[in-house]
Amino acid sequence: MGGFGQCIVATIPHIREPVPIAILFRALGCVSDKSILNKVCYDPEDAEMSEALRPSLEEAMTVMTEEEALDYIARRGSAANYTRERRI
């Protein structure tokens, strides 16, 4: 994945790199872009907030399932050297 630019990220203890919040939401079981927007935006018609989240959603386009998101995060932490199954 590329640089974060204007991407909204979260820092997680024991994880070396910031994680786009869309990937964090997917890891927590909120998988679709629409469900992420609904959790973050109080007003679904708020175009400014939707635009602010767009870079994070774009950064997360290759991480579309909860399992992929968990693996993405784990590869950036202390479990990076384990097999994918063990990391997740």
Phi, psi and omega in degrees: 000151184278192179291163186275336180052240180269011181297132176280125184237163175238145172258138184236132178306139178071008176249125189292331185240151173295151183243130175305137186297333177297323178290321177299315178299319179296321178296332180270005175098000178262091197269316186283152177303318182298317180292326177295313178301319180294328179285326186269320184268125176290325182244112181298343179270002182284093183295325180296316179292319178300318178294324179295328181274345184307313181300324178293318178294321178294320179297331184267008185300333180269359180239089191253353181239165178298318181295317178297321180293318178298319179293318178304313181291316183296326178296342180260009180237199184290346180269009187303329184273355179278167175292160181305315182299318181289323178300313184291000000 
